[in-house]
Amino acid sequence: MRRGAAAPSGALKVLYIGGYGRSGSTVLDRILGAVPGAVSVGEVRSIWGAVLRQDRLCACGQRFSMCPFWTEVGARAFGGWDTPVVRRALDAHRAVDRHRHMPMLLSGRGSPAFRRELGLFTDALDELYRAVAQVGKAEVVVDASKYPIYAAILRRVPSIDLRIVHLIRDARGAAYSWSKEGVVKPDAVGEDTYMPTYRASRASTEWLFYNLSFDVLKAMHVPEIRVRYESFVSDPRPCVASIARFASLPFGEDVLRYIDGTDVHLHGTEHALGGNPARFGDGSTLALRADAAWKERMAPGQRRTVTMLTAPLLLRYGYLGRRGR
């Protein structure tokens, strides 16, 4: 889709949660999936990686290959997940989904080979997201893939009306969370696969890249709403109402009554992929609480490093110059 071009009539709305990891995207994704007319499917980008390669678990508790939701999606979109179309899409994904390709995706330029691979992959995404909407009986697909490069690719799918929820967390809180060891990936099967840990310098650099990338997409007229993690977890209903209105979903108090203060009551089976352990809870009630442990436990040197490296955006997003920050 060209810069500033309006989505075509009949385009499928994809509500894309973008931002740096450990910023609450999994919880926000689950809560938005409970809004009538929406279907939450987690990190769709992971299908083209570990989900297919390792047959990881869906949030329903079954392997991807055995999940009835994703089996039907694959059948509608590609005639099944083990087909030449899917294998070709996997190759195309590996060719185009690289952060170094962001300038070409934003500009619409690139070599003939790159444009060919991009076209193949966006054709596959068109079929995939439409199948998700059909099977989920939804008007809006909520995708919590987070990566800016994947959002830039979705922007190139003509049949998708991309709406970005730019989820921002204080860089120091995100960096502290990435430093924690021993957090097991809940969707891995038959092995103790731990979530990665990052040094403060790497977490800071990635935080900057992710957030700046989404600021650039907004500047290129991709519809975007900015949400701060800290505001969301302390008072979720207004945030969810704003996002629902942004996506043309119902947002009245009667619709959002499942959000009671900071307690969120979810019902039904979820079929989301990827994310953190919050994806695999019992699904009954989420008790939202701000993770502010970094303020007391973060090593002074680590805190200084993150603050120094990310100060311009911390200031821009309102995280500096406040009491207690």
N, C-alpha and C positions, 0 to 999 in steps of 0.2 A: 504494500500500500504506500502511495507517495506521501511525502510530508504534507500534513494538513488535510489530507483527503478524508472525506466523510465515509463512514462505514456504509457499505451498500445495503439497500433494503433487504430485510430478511437475514442479515448477518447474525451469527450466533455470538451472544455476549459471553466473553471469558473474563472473569474477575480474577486478576492475577495478583497474588500476594507476593510482593517483591521486597527484598531487603537482606541484610546480613543475617546469618544463622544465629540461633540462640536469642531471638528477639520476640518470641511468642507467636510465630507464624502457625505452628501446629494447632495451638489452642484457638486462635482466631479463625483458622480454616474450619475447624469442627463447628464452631458457633455459627459461622455464616452458612454452613451447610444445612442448618436447621431452619433457615428462613424459607418460607414457602416459595417455590419456583426455582430454588437453587439446589445444586447437587455438589457436594464436596468430595473430591477424589484425591486429595493429598498432593504429593509432588509428582505430577505427571511426567516430568522430565526423567525421573528415575526408571521409568519403563524401559527407556533406551539404554540403560546401564545395568545396574545390579539386579533389578527386578526380573528381567528376562534372563539374564546371564546366570543368576543364582536361584531363580524361582523363589523369591522372597515372599514373606507373609503379607497378606492384605490385612487391614484392620479388623476384618471379620474373623480372623484367626486361621484362615485357610491359606495354603500356598496360592500364589498368583495363578498357576495353571489349573487349580481346582476351584477357584472362586467362581460362583455362578455369574456374578455381575461382570467380571472381567472376561470370562469366557464368552458371554454374549456380546460384549463390546468388541472383542477381537473378531468374532464371527461376522458381525455387521460391517465392521470397518475393512477387514482384510481377508475374510474367509477363514479366519483362524490366526493364531499367533505364530505357527510354524509354517510360514508360506514364503515364497520367493519375494512377495511384496514387502513383507516385514523385514526379511533379510536385507533387501536393497535399501529400505528405510534406515536400518541400523548402520549400514555403510555410509549413507548420506549424512546421518547424524554425526558420526565421527568426523566427517569432513568439514562440517560447517559450525558445529557447536564448540567453538574455541574462543576464549576471550580475546585473543589476538585478532579475530575477525570482526570485532565490534565496529571499527571504522567502516568496513565494507558494508556491513548490515545497515548501519545508520545512513550511509550515503547512497546506497543502492548500486554501488559499483562493485567491481571484482572481475576476476578472469572468467572467460566463458565456462571453464570447468567448475569454478566455484558457483556460478549462477545456475549451472545445470544441477549440481548436487543440492543446492538450496531449493530449487524448484521441485525436485523429487521429494525432499523432506517436507516441505510445506504442503504438498499434495497429500502426503501421508497424515500430517497433522489435521488437515481439513477433515479427512475421513474419521480420524480418531475422535476428535472433539464432538463431531456431530453424532457419532455413535454413543459417546458418553451421555450426551444430552438426551438422546432417544431412550436409552436403557434406564437412565435416571429420571426420566419423565420431567425434565427440567428446562427452563428457559435460559438459565445462567449456569455456567460451569465454573466452579471455584477451584483454582489451581494454585497451590502453595509452593511452587517450584523455586521461588526466591531469586534464582539466577538472572541477572540483567541480560546476559547473552541470549538466554532462552526467550525472555520477553521480547528482545529485538527480533528474534526469529518469528515469533507469533505475530508480531506487527506486520510481517510480510505475507501473512495468510489472508488473501483478499476477502474470504468469507467469514472472518472473525472480527468482531467488534471488541477490541482489546481495551479493558479498563484496568488500570493498575492501582492497587492499594500499596502505597509506599510505607512500609512499616519500619519505624526507626526506634532504636533503643540507644541509650547512652553508651558510647563506645567502651567506657570503662566497665560497665556491667556486662556487655557482650564479651569483652576480652577476658574478664575473670571467669565467665562461664566456660569459655573455650579452653581455659587452663585446667579445668577439673579432669581428673583421671578416673578410670574405672566405670564410666557410664556405658552400659551395654546397649548395643543397637537391638531394639526389640524385634525387628522384622527379620533378623538373620536366623537361619534354620540350621541346627546341628552344629553350631559353633558359637563360641563367645567372642563375637565381633564387637569391639569397643568403639565408641565414638572417638574421633581423632581429637588430639589436644594441640593447641597452637601457642607459640610464644607471643608475648605482648606485641612485639614489633610486627609479626606477621598478621595477627588479628587486627591491628590498627590499620595496616596497609590495605587489607581486604575490606575492612569496614569503610574506609574512604572510597575505594574503587566501587563497591556495590552502591553506596548511597549517591555518589557523584554520577554514576551511570544512570540511575533512575531520575536524577535531576535533569540530565541531558535529554532523556526520553520525554520528560514533561515539557522541556523547552522546544521539543520537536512536535509538540501538539498531540502527544499521546495522552488521552484523558487520564488524570491521576488524582488521587486523594491521599493526603499525607496523614498518617496516624502514628502517634507516639505510644510506644509500648506501655510506658508508665501511666498515661492517661487511660488507656484501654483497660488495663487490669484493675485500676482503682475504681472505674465507673464504666463498665462495658456497654450498658444499653445505649447511651447517646452515641458512642463510637459505632456500634453496629447499625443503629438507625441511620447515621450519616452515610455509611458505606452502602446500606441497602438502597437508600434514596439515590445515591450515585450510580447504582447498577440498575435502576428502575425496578426494584423489588419492593414489595410491601414493607412498611416500616412503622406502622401504628403500634400503640401500646398493647393492643389485643394480640397482635402478631408476635411481639417480642416478650410476651409474658413468661416465656421459659427462662428469661434472664431476670433473676430476682436478686437485686443488689449485686454482690460479687459472686453469687452462686448461680450456676447455669445448669439447667436440667435438660439433658439430652435423652432422646428415646429413639429406638430403632437401630437396625444394623448399619454400620458404616463400612464403606468399601474404599478406604483411602490408603494411599501408598506412601512409604517413606516417613520422614519426620522423626521426632524424638519419642521417648516412652509415653508421653501424654496421648499419643495416637492409640495406644493399646489399653486404655483404662476400661472399666466396666461399662462406661457409657451412660451411667445414670446421672451423676452430678459432678460438675467441675467446680471446685472452689478456687476462684482466682485470687491469687496473692502475689504482690509484687516481689520479685526476687531481688532484694537489695543487699544481699550478703556482702557484695563487693565493698560497700562503704565501710564495713568493719574489718573484713578479712583480707582484702587485697593488699599485697605487699607494697610498701611505699614506693620502692623503685619501679615496680610494674605500673603503678598508678601514674607516676610522673611520666613514664615513657609513653603511655597511651594518651594522656592529656596533652603532652607536647606535640605528638604526631598528629592528633586529630583535632586540635584546638580550633582551627578555622570553621570546621563543620559543627563542632560542639557549640560554638558561639552562634552560628547560623540557625541551628535547630533549637536554641534556647537552653542548652545544658550548662553553660558557663554564666557566672554572674548571679546565680541563684543561691540562696541560703542553703547550706548543707551539701552543695555540689563541689 
